[in-house]
Amino acid sequence: MAGEGTTRRELAVLAGAATLAALADGVVRPRPAAARLWRGMAREMIQLNANENPYGPSAAARAAMTAAQEVASRYPGDLEEELRAVLAARHGVGEDQIVLGCGSGEILRMADMAFLGDGRSVVVAEPTFEAVLAYAGVARGEPIRVPLDGEHRHDLAAMARACDARTGLVYVCNPNNPTGTVVTTTALAAFLAKVPPATVVLLDEAYLDFVEDEACGTLIARLAAHPNLIVVRTFSKVYGLAGMRLGYAVAAPDKSAALRRHATTNNANAAVLAAALASLAEPDLVASVRTRMNDTRRALCAELARDGRRFIEPHANFVMIGLGSDVAPVIAAFRERKILVGRKFPSMPTWLRVSVGTPEEMAAFLRALREIVPAAGAAAA
């Protein structure tokens, strides 16, 4: 049995060997050794690398997922219809304007497939969430990267200027991943007025539930005025359902129909649909999670400031910290201490993204940070 230093490649070899042995004697068995090993390694690590909610789903959502076992043998069409109806009522739109996805990532893939292709381009900020560009490569869309402004926000004016007759999509992540910065509703409205009507604006609001600035809100109410707008939301972040995979788009009927043509059939499972309905029925859930996680984020930022460290003012459940040198060895040093932090972003190679975990996890992160990169000109506790 491999030790705790086993790599992903070695795990894959173990898993493959187990499968081959099972096939050799004609019996397909589970792969418990490799599976248990990987789960054990994950439990040993403090995971601050994927902007997840460390507290997970609410009690009501967990109960709903457990109860969903009773209908596990049935396709979830009725639950899909119910969730679309609830979301439509919540956002004041028609049910035909709601498109479900296997995580919001599938929604981004649908948009690339629907609105890109040979000769079409997609305008994005640099850096931002990479999924749109990954899927655009499959759709043969040309990427147009626009650097962030001097305050690490989307340069909306430059992004609008980058749009032309060939632009199929322009993608805005608000708050932006990985910087955690936001652009205001007023700025987005001005941006929408400048983008060509034939260009689809894909607005990713995955982290909007964490924003406390009243100047920054959802643009769903502007769909009627801007039929080229698609708003993307997810249950992965504030609702703590990242592992269950559920996202959705809100769009004009013609845009939602275009997205739906590229969706897989029954792309949301019964358990996550039940959990989403239970979560939406809890009126104080979002505010409670936002307060809990933002309080931890504020405490982290206070310690970073006390150490004299640079960081970008955050509006999501992660913080971008300036280290002044290549972060690759720092990331490796954290891993040696059983702490996973964000990956290196090529356009911001000296900045480290760390997700907000529990207070205990952030205390462990700070201790490790002070060992790996001692604070200059500040007393590290």
N, C-alpha and C positions, 0 to 999 in steps of 0.2 A: 504494500500500500504506500502511495506517495506521501511525502511529508507536507508540512504547511507551505513549503516553497514551490509547490507544484504550479506550473504555468498553465495557461489556457490551452496551449498546444499539447502539453502532456495530458491534460484532461480529455482533450479530443481523442488522443491516441487510446487512452483507457476506455473511453466510451465506445470507440470503434472496435476495439478488441472484444469488448463484451458482446457487441452486436454480432460480430463474425462468429464467435463461439456459439451463440444461440442459433444462428442460421445453420451452422455446421451439423448440429445434431437434430435439426428440424423443428426446434422449439424456439419461439420468440419470447425471450424473458425480459423483464425490466433490467435496467442497468444501475442497480442500487449503489454499488461502490463509488462509481464516478459521480453519480447524482448527489449522493450524501456528501462526498468530498467537496464538491463545488458549493453546496448550500452551507456547509460548515465554514468554508473560507469566507463566504459572504457575511455570515453572522459574526465572524471574528472582526471584520473590518468596520470602521466608522465610515459610513457612506455619505459623503458630502460632495458628490460629483455629478448628480443628475437632477438637481433642483426639485427633489421630491418632497412630499409632506411626510415628515418622519413619524407623525402620529397615526397615519393611515386613515381608513374610512371611519365614519361615525358608527356608534353602536347600532343605530337603526339600519344603516347600510349593511353592516356585517350580518345582522339578523336577516335582512332581505336576501342577501346572497346565499345564506344557509338554506332558507326556505325555498330558494329557486331550484334546489335539487329535485324537488317534487315534479318540476316540469322540464327536467333536463333532457328528456327523450323527445320533446316537441320543439319544432322550429319557433323562434320568438317573434313571429310577425305581429301578434296582437300587442305585445309589450312595446315593440317599435312604434306602432301607431299611437299607443298611449303616451309614450314619451314625447313623440313629435307634437301631440296635442298640448301636453303640459308646457313644453318649451315655447310653442307658438303663443299660447296665452301669456306666458311670462314675459315675452318680448313684444307682444302686441302685433304679431304678424300672422299670415296665413300658414296653415299646416304644410302647404306645398312649398313654403319657403325654408323649411327645415330639412337639412340633409345630415344624416348620421354617418359617422365614420369609425373605423377601428382605431381609435385615438385620433387626435387632430392631425397626426401625420398622414393618415389616409386622405383626409380632406385636402391637404396640400398636394398630394400625389394626383388626386382627381383634378385639381385646378390646373396643374401642369399638363396633364393629358388632354384636358378640354380646351385650353386656351393657348397652348404652345404648339410647336412643330417646326418643320423646316422653314427657315426664313423669319421666324418669330423670336423675339428676345424677351428676357425677364430682367427687370431692374430691381436690384437689391442693395441694401446697405452693406458696408464692409467694416467690421464683421457683423453678422447676424446669424440666426438659426439656419443651419446649412441644409436642412431637408429639402427646401424648395429647389435649391441648385442641384442637389443629388438627383431628384426626380426629373428636373429639367434636362439633365444629360440624357436620360432615357427617352425623353420626348423630343430630343434634338433641338432644344431651345438654346439660344445664345445668351450667356450670362453677361449682364452689364453691372459692374460693381461700382458703387458710389461711396467714397470714404465718409465716415461719420464727421460731424462738425467738431470744432475745437473743444466742445464740452461733452464729447462722446455720444451725442444724440444723432438721430437720423437728420441728414441735411435734406429736408423735404424740398426746398427750392431747387437744389441740384438734381434730386431724383426726378422732379417734375420736368426739368429741362432735358433729362436723359431719355424721356419718353418721346417716341416718334411714331410714325405710321406702322413700323415693324414691331412695336412693343405689344406683346400679348398680355403680359402680367407685370405689375409692379407690387412688390411684397414689402409690407411694413409690419414689423413685430413691435408691439407697444404694450407693456415695457419691452425693451429690446433684450434679447438673449445673445451675447453674454454680458452686456454692459450694465443692465438694470436701469437704464435711463428711459424717460418718457417724453413724449411730445403731447402738447395740450390738444384738447378737442377743437379749439379755435384754429390752431395751426394745421390740424388735419383737415378741417373744413376748407381752409384756404388751399391746401394741397389738392383736395378733390376737385376744386374748381379749375385748377390748372392742368390736371391730367387729361389727355384726350379721351372723349367719351367712349371710344372704341377699345380703350385699354382697361382691363380688369384690375381693380385695386383689391389686393388680397390683404386684409387687415387681421393679423394674428393677435388676439387678445388673451392668450393662454395665461398670462400673469396679471391681468388687469384686476382680479379680485384682491390682490395685495396692495393696490395703490390707494393711498389716503388723500392725495392731492385732489381737491374738488374740481380743479381745472382740467383734470384728465378723466374722461369717462368713455363709455362705449359709444360707438357710432351707429348702432343698430337703428336708432330713430331716424337716421339720415338715408336709409335705404331707398325710401320713396323718391327723394330728391336726386339720388345718385344710383341709378340702377346698375352701374358698372362696379358697385362695391359688393364685396363678399366679406362678411365678418366670421372669423373662426374662433370657436371657444372649445374648452376641454374640461373633462372631469378628472384629469390626471393630477392637477396641482392642488388647489385649495380643497378639493373634495377627497384627496388622498387615494385616488383610484388608478394611479399610473400603471400598475401591474394588470389591471382588468381591461384596459384599452377602450376608451369611449371619448369621442369628440363630436363636434357638430358644426355645421355652417348655417348661417342665416343670410339669405340672398333673395334678390328679385326672382320671381317664378321662372323666368327663362334661364337665368344663371344657375338656379338650383337644379333645373332639369338637365342642363349641360353637365353639371357635376355628377348627377345621379347616373348618367349613362356610363360613367367610369367607376362606379362603386361595385364591390362584390355583393352578391346576394346574401341577405341575412348577415351583414357585417358587424353586428353587435350581438353578443351572447346574452342569454336570459339572465344570468347572474348579474352582469354589469348593468343591464337595463333596470332590473329590480333595485339595485343599489343606487342608481342615479335617481329613480323616482323617489326612493326613501330620502335621499339627501336633499332633493329639491323641496320636500315636504317639511323640512326643518328650517323654520324662519330665521333662526339666529346662528345657524351653522357657519356661514361664510364670515360673518362679523367676528365670531368667536375664534375661528382659526386665524383670521387676519391679525387680530390683536395678539394672540399668543405667539405667532411666528414673527410678527413685526417687532414685538417687545424684545425677543431674543436677538433679532437683527440689530436693533438699536443698541443693545448692550454690547454686542460684538463691535459695532462701529465706535462706540465710546472707548473701548479698549484699544482699538487700532489707532484712534486719535491720540490717546494717552501715550502710546508708543511712538508717536510722530510719524506714523505710516500714511502713505497716500492711498486713498480709495475713492472710487466714483460714487457719488451720492446714489444710494440704491432705492428702487421703488418696487422690488420684487423679492422673492425668497432666496436671493443669492447676492453676493457682494464681490465686486471686482477690485482686487488689491494690487497696487503698483509695487513691484519689488526691485525695479531698477536693473535687473539682469535676467538672463534667460531662465524661464520657469521650469524647463524640462528637468534639470537635476533636483529642483525643489519638489516637484511632483513625485519623483522617484524616492526622495527622502521621506516624504509623508507616507508613501506606500510601505516603506520599511518599518514605519511606526504604526502600521495597520490603519491608516487613514487615507481614504480615497478623496481626492479633490479634482476640480475640473481640469480638462485637457488644455494643452497649449493651443492658443489661437494664433495662426501665422501672422496676422496683421497687428496683433498686440502681444508680441512674444515675451514681454517683461511683466505682463499682468496675469495674476492668478485669480480664477473664479472659484469661490467656495460657496456651496449651498448652505442654507440655514438649517441646522439640525436642532436637537434638543439643547437646553442650556448646558447639560453635562457634556454633550458632544462638542459644543463650541468651546467649552473650557479646555477640553483635550486638544482641540485644534490650536487654540492660542498657545498652550504650553509647547506644542510641537513647533509652531511657527517661530516662537521666541528662541527655541533651540537651533532651528535650521537657518533662520535669517534673523539674527539678533537685531533688535530695534536700535537704530542710530540716534543718539542724543536723547534717549528716553529710558527711564528705569523700567525694566521688564520684571513684572512680579513673578 
